[in-house]
């Protein structure tokens, strides 16, 4: 499984959809309308007929058809990967793990199901989802820290539990009625991003998250006492050696979210995400969701 350690192809574009101009959405909407007309003709998708025949049909079901066409190539790559590794016990564990009942973001009001992957602009979509709930994420995290005395790694689990809980019996049931989406990126660029964001720091000045990982690297890879070398920071080579050594020891699925392989970061094979976004095309792929699910106005009116 280590030879297929990472899945995905994408480069980070930084800030993301929160600062995309209205003009981009307007232009995208015009292009999307033309493309949707073409898809309707090719796949015989008739929204008016669908509403007449199935008045209970939700917007997510209608957008799913378009999404499966728009993201067909990426979805096929993942499907092929799942088929090729169908006998892998590790992959089976990832995709059937009941932890996804609480580790995914279920927005029933807006008919969305989101799986976040660290270092792939997950903060942007978490901010978007909170805004759709009428919550300012900065104010929420400040309250969690000052009033509930939670640490940063505990913020998102708390938000998922209190604002985006699962209402179905299983995450596998929720996927049918919600538009599921995930973003991926080029795996080695993701590792580079993780290193510079989490390890390439001045450790003498303050305590950061993942200090425990820095300490383990200094101890296990450099063979020094991290308490006697508090200002030392791992080198990129030491960082990679640590990931490989730890993955061989505890398994890639048990790695920290910032270095966990993409295939182990979401239930790709069981959920079969409707939308597989590329970080290289983050704005465009996010706009697909915003425009077709009518999210843009709702988020902008929340002050984003």
C-alpha positions in Angstrom: 0.0 0.0 0.0 3.0 2.3 0.6 3.8 2.3 -3.1 0.4 3.9 -3.7 0.8 6.2 -0.7 -0.8 9.3 -2.1 -3.7 10.0 -4.4 -4.5 13.2 -6.2 -3.0 15.9 -8.5 -3.3 19.5 -7.5 -1.3 22.6 -6.6 -2.3 25.0 -3.8 -3.7 28.3 -4.9 -3.9 29.8 -1.4 -6.8 32.0 -0.4 -9.7 30.3 -2.3 -13.3 31.0 -3.0 -13.9 33.4 -0.1 -12.2 36.2 -2.0 -13.3 35.2 -5.5 -14.8 38.2 -7.2 -18.5 38.4 -8.2 -17.4 38.8 -11.8 -15.8 35.3 -11.7 -19.1 33.9 -10.6 -21.1 35.8 -13.2 -18.8 34.7 -16.0 -18.8 31.2 -14.7 -22.6 31.1 -14.5 -22.8 32.1 -18.2 -20.4 29.4 -19.2 -22.0 26.9 -16.9 -25.4 27.5 -18.4 -24.1 26.8 -21.9 -22.4 23.6 -20.7 -25.4 22.5 -18.8 -27.5 22.9 -22.0 -25.0 20.7 -23.8 -25.0 18.1 -21.1 -28.8 18.1 -20.9 -29.0 17.4 -24.6 -26.3 14.7 -24.6 -27.5 12.9 -21.5 -31.2 13.7 -22.0 -31.3 15.5 -18.7 -34.6 17.3 -18.5 -34.9 19.3 -15.2 -38.5 20.5 -15.9 -39.6 16.9 -16.7 -37.8 15.6 -13.6 -39.7 18.1 -11.4 -43.0 17.1 -12.9 -42.3 13.4 -12.7 -40.6 13.6 -9.3 -41.7 16.8 -7.6 -39.9 15.6 -4.5 -36.5 15.6 -6.3 -34.0 17.8 -4.5 -31.6 20.2 -6.1 -28.7 18.0 -5.1 -30.1 15.1 -7.2 -30.3 17.3 -10.2 -26.8 18.8 -9.7 -25.4 15.3 -9.2 -26.1 14.4 -12.9 -24.2 17.5 -14.0 -21.4 16.9 -11.5 -20.9 13.3 -12.7 -20.4 14.6 -16.2 -18.3 17.6 -15.2 -16.0 15.6 -13.0 -16.2 12.3 -14.9 -12.4 11.9 -15.5 -11.4 12.4 -11.9 -14.2 10.2 -10.6 -13.1 7.5 -13.0 -9.5 7.6 -11.9 -10.7 7.1 -8.3 -13.0 4.3 -9.3 -10.2 2.6 -11.1 -8.0 3.0 -8.1 -10.6 1.5 -5.8 -11.2 -1.4 -8.2 -7.4 -2.1 -8.5 -7.0 -2.2 -4.7 -10.3 -3.8 -3.8 -8.6 -6.6 -1.9 -6.6 -4.2 0.3 -7.5 -4.5 3.9 -6.2 -1.0 4.6 -8.4 0.5 1.9 -11.4 -1.5 3.2 -10.8 -0.2 6.7 -10.7 3.4 5.5 -13.9 3.2 3.6 -16.0 1.3 6.1 -14.8 3.0 9.2 -17.7 4.3 11.3 -15.6 7.3 12.3 -16.9 9.0 9.1 -20.3 9.3 10.9 -18.7 12.1 12.9 -15.7 13.1 10.7 -17.6 14.4 7.7 -19.5 17.7 7.4 -23.3 17.1 6.9 -25.2 20.2 5.8 -28.7 19.0 5.3 -30.2 22.4 4.8 -28.0 23.2 1.8 -27.8 19.5 0.8 -24.0 19.2 1.1 -21.6 16.5 2.3 -18.0 17.6 2.6 -14.8 15.6 3.4 -12.0 17.9 4.5 -8.3 17.0 3.8 -5.6 19.0 5.6 -3.4 21.2 3.4 -5.9 21.3 0.6 -7.6 24.6 1.4 -10.0 22.9 3.8 -10.2 26.0 5.8 -11.9 27.9 3.0 -14.8 25.4 2.8 -15.1 25.1 6.5 -15.4 28.9 6.6 -18.0 28.7 3.8 -20.1 26.0 5.6 -20.0 27.9 8.9 -21.1 31.1 7.0 -24.1 29.2 5.5 -25.0 28.4 9.1 -24.8 32.1 9.9 -21.7 31.7 12.0 -18.5 33.7 11.8 -15.7 31.2 12.1 -13.3 33.6 13.8 -15.9 34.4 16.5 -16.7 30.8 17.0 -13.1 29.7 17.4 -12.5 32.5 19.8 -15.4 31.4 22.0 -14.2 27.8 21.8 -10.7 28.8 23.0 -11.7 31.4 25.6 -15.0 30.0 27.0 -14.7 26.2 26.5 -10.8 26.2 26.7 -10.5 24.0 23.7 -7.3 23.6 21.8 -7.1 24.3 18.0 -7.1 20.6 17.0 -10.5 20.3 18.9 -12.2 23.2 17.1 -13.3 21.4 13.9 -14.5 18.2 15.7 -16.6 20.4 18.0 -18.1 22.4 15.0 -18.9 19.2 13.1 -20.6 17.7 16.2 -22.7 20.8 17.1 -23.4 22.3 13.7 -23.1 19.5 11.1 -24.1 16.2 12.8 -25.2 13.1 10.9 -28.9 12.7 10.9 -29.0 9.4 8.9 -28.2 6.0 10.4 -24.8 6.0 8.5 -22.7 8.3 6.4 -23.4 5.8 3.6 -27.1 6.6 3.8 -26.4 10.4 3.8 -24.5 10.3 0.5 -27.7 9.5 -1.5 -29.5 12.8 -0.7 -26.5 15.2 -0.3 -24.2 16.5 -2.9 -20.8 15.1 -1.8 -17.6 16.8 -2.6 -13.9 16.7 -1.8 -10.7 18.4 -3.0 -7.4 16.7 -3.7 -4.0 17.9 -4.8 -0.6 16.7 -6.0 0.6 14.6 -3.1 4.2 15.7 -2.9 3.3 19.4 -3.1 1.0 18.7 -0.2 3.9 17.3 1.8 6.0 20.3 0.9 3.2 22.6 2.1 2.8 20.6 5.3 6.5 20.9 6.0 6.8 24.6 5.5 3.6 25.3 7.3 4.1 23.0 10.3 7.9 22.3 10.7 9.8 25.2 9.2 9.3 27.5 12.2 11.2 29.4 14.8 10.6 26.9 17.6 12.4 29.0 20.2 9.7 31.7 20.2 6.4 30.0 21.0 4.6 26.7 21.1 2.9 25.7 17.9 0.5 22.9 17.0 2.3 19.7 16.0 5.1 20.4 18.4 4.8 16.8 19.5 5.7 15.8 15.9 8.6 18.1 15.8 9.8 16.5 19.1 9.4 13.0 17.7 11.4 13.9 14.6 14.3 15.4 16.7 14.3 12.3 19.0 13.6 9.4 16.5 15.4 10.7 13.4 18.1 13.0 14.7 18.6 11.1 17.9 18.7 14.1 20.1 16.8 15.1 23.3 14.1 17.5 22.0 14.0 19.2 25.4 17.7 20.0 25.2 17.4 21.2 21.6 14.1 23.2 21.8 15.0 25.6 18.9 16.0 22.8 16.5 13.7 22.4 13.5 13.5 19.3 11.3 15.0 19.3 7.9 12.8 18.3 4.9 14.7 15.1 4.6 14.1 14.3 8.3 10.5 15.1 7.9 10.1 12.6 5.0 12.1 9.9 6.8 9.8 10.4 9.8 6.7 9.9 7.7 8.0 6.8 6.1 9.2 5.3 9.3 6.0 6.1 11.2 3.8 4.8 8.4 5.6 1.5 8.4 5.3 1.3 12.1 1.6 2.2 12.7 0.2 2.2 9.2 -0.5 5.2 7.0 -4.2 5.4 8.1 -3.0 6.2 11.6 -0.8 9.1 10.6 -1.6 12.7 11.6 -4.1 14.4 9.2 -1.4 16.7 7.9 0.8 13.9 6.6 -1.8 11.2 6.1 -2.0 10.0 2.5 -4.9 11.3 0.5 -6.4 7.9 -0.1 -6.7 7.4 3.7 -8.1 10.9 4.4 -11.6 10.3 3.0 -13.8 7.4 2.2 -13.3 7.7 -1.6 -14.4 4.2 -2.5 -17.5 4.0 -0.4 -18.9 7.5 -0.8 -18.0 7.9 -4.5 -17.9 11.7 -4.2 -20.1 13.5 -6.8 -17.5 16.3 -7.1 -13.7 15.7 -6.9 -12.2 19.2 -7.0 -8.7 20.0 -8.0 -6.7 22.5 -5.9 -5.1 23.7 -9.1 -8.7 24.7 -10.2 -10.0 25.4 -6.8 -11.8 28.6 -7.7 -13.5 27.2 -10.7 -14.5 23.9 -9.0 -15.7 25.7 -5.9 -17.8 28.0 -8.2 -19.4 25.0 -9.7 -20.8 24.2 -6.2 -21.7 27.7 -5.3 -23.5 28.5 -8.5 -25.4 25.2 -9.1 -26.4 24.9 -5.4 -27.3 28.6 -5.1 -24.8 29.2 -2.3 -23.1 32.4 -3.5 -25.7 34.9 -2.4 -26.2 33.2 1.0 -22.5 33.3 1.8 -22.0 36.9 0.6 -24.9 38.0 2.7 -23.2 36.5 5.7 -20.4 39.0 5.3 -17.8 37.0 3.4 
